[in-house]
């Protein structure tokens, strides 16, 4: 019997899909990653209905993320690990190294294959709050969602598959919270924190991703240098050396930024002011894009919840359709803002 290839959203019930998007691919959903759907009756019903529609019981679930080629998957992995690194450093953690490459890992007594990793200095992990740690752990997938939106690929089926790359992170979160705090609240607050840092430091994240993509593995010091060059030092930079008594009255041999601007023409000063204004505008646009991205995720959740209502009431179907239209409008608005940002960035390079 010829196999029919399907995607996760076709064989996982709306209830499980909604929980996965809210909770991540943690312990509860690891059987689904292993293509074992026996624990959920509704998932089984979905599979049986799909098999009947396709005329075959030989269903094969595609590898995830199925919508990306090998090079794109590696690029998304680099952004994932870079987001861990940048958000973690910003929140007070300190990296030992970052890498992109396949390896086997054991997390919370579960073995699985990982496509990348960031190793942290243990002491710095112990010094941060659980909310900061969870924000760092969530940052990988949240950054991939942002890249997904920028590529025009931001759909619920794609998000569901992309989130599988955060299974190890979800396990780490469960392990760190360990019943001591309300997990749903911690995850919600940490996601907001992660999204805020990602929006603020997206330039750093993409710069780190490009660097580690080129080299495969980098030390923490190398990554911190990339972060600094990209425009934002980490939250806990190395203390600057104190000047000696003999150097206090001497002038630096290196001209500072103010001196270089004031020494130029009036036109160059105006150009610098224009570039600064454009940068501020684009930073604000980044906040808007982050808010739109979160709104889209929330609408996906609403649609999934409505799909669980078994009634054929026209009002429920109508509401679901309206939410679908709202999601489409959000995607169009996201595209318009992306175009505006691209235009201003192109103009800024000409100044």
Order of alpha helices (4+ residues) and beta strands (2+ residues): beta-alpha-alpha-alpha-alpha-beta-alpha-beta-beta-alpha-alpha-alpha-alpha-alpha-alpha-beta-alpha-alpha-alpha-alpha
